[in-house]
C-alpha cells in the first residue's frame, strides 16, 4: 500500500480576502503542507480526499449551499475576531474550529499536522460498479479482494454494498459460515473497530467479507454505517474492496466520493455500452479516478478499445470469458485460480491502484489475447452505433 501514498493528500483553501489568503498560504508553507486553491466549491472527490479544508465565511456558506458533505478537517478562518456570521457559517458547513488569523496560526499548523498525509500503513478503497445487471461486478470485486489477500496486501476487507444482489457470501460459498452480515452489524456513535470487524466477519482466503443478507424485504444500507465501515478499514491499513454492482444512492455515494480507484465493468455488448454511458457519467461526476474493464464475449464484434473511446474512459484491461466459471459459482462458490481471465482482471485492478500515473487517458490493452473481440467488428465505430440507436 505504500507506493500510491508517497504523494501526500493536499489541503484545500477557499479564502477570498487577500490578507487572509496570504496568511493561510504562509501557515501552510510553514507546516510544509501542500495547498490547492480552487476558484469555487470543489468536486466531491476533491472535497472528500483533501487532508484539511480551510474556508472563510463566504466560502463556507457557498460550499454548504452546493451540498458539500460534512467531514472531519473543515476549518473556518477569519481575519478578525469571529462574530455571529462566522459561527453561523461554521455550523452550516460543519467546521470543527473557527480560527482568527494570524493569532491562531499555531492552531492551524496543529490541524495540518493532525490531518497530515497517510502513512505507508494506511489503506485504500476500490469501488467496483457494473454498467448493467449481470455485468459481473460482484465477481470482479470478490476476485480483487481474494487476489489482494493472496498477494498479502495487508488485511483485506470485502464490502457488499448491493443489498439487492443476493449476498457476496453466497457468491463465495460462505452462506453457511458463521459471522456477522450487514443486518447483524450494530454501529454506535458512527464508529466501528476494523479489528473487531475482522474477528466477527466470515473470511475467504484471508479476506474478511461483510455481506448483505437475503431478508425479504432487503435491508437497506445506512450511509452512516457504510461510512463507518469503509473509513475504519482505510484507517486500519486495509484494502477495502466495495461491490457497488448497479447500486445508486447515499450509501454508494460515500464510497464513490472517497474511493482511490473506481472500476466500471462493461460486457462487450452494444446495449451494455449504451448503458455504460450514463453510468460512467455518474461515476466520473463523483470521482475522476474511473477506469474501464471490458468483459467478453463480444457476440457483435465490439472491440474494447472502441468501447473505451466511445465512453471516454481509460481502458484498464479487456478479458475474455472464463470457461466453467459460471458452473463453479453455482456449485462451490468463487475461488481464484493461479491463471485465467478473472485473475488477469483482478491483478490489473491491483496494479492500477499501485500505479502513480493511473490517470493516463490512453492506456493500451495489456495483450492481444486479453481482448475479447480481436476480430473485425460488425459495427466499426461504437460511438456511431450508439448515435444510430439514439443513445447520444
Buried (B, 14 or more C-beta within 10 A) or exposed (E): BEEBBEEBBBBBBBBEBEEBBEBBBEBBEEBEBBBEBBEEBBBBBBBBBBBBBBBBBBBBBBBBEEEBBEBEBBBBBBBEEBEEEBBEBBEBBBBBBBBBBBEBBEBBBEBBEEBBBBEEEBBBBBBBBBBBEEBBBBBBBBBBBBBBBBBEBBBBBBBBBBBEBBBBBBBBBBBEBEBBBBBEBEBEEEEBEBEEBBEBBBBBBBBBBBBBBBEEEBBEBBBEBBBBBBBBBBEBBBBBBBBBBBBEEBBBBBBBBBBBBBBBBBBBBBBBBBBBBEBBEBBBEBBEBBBBBBBBEBEBBBBBBBBBBBBEBBBBBBBBBBEEBEEBBEEEBBBBEEEBBBBBBBBBBBEBBBBEEBEEEEBEBBEEEBBBBBEEBEBEEBBEBBEEEEBE
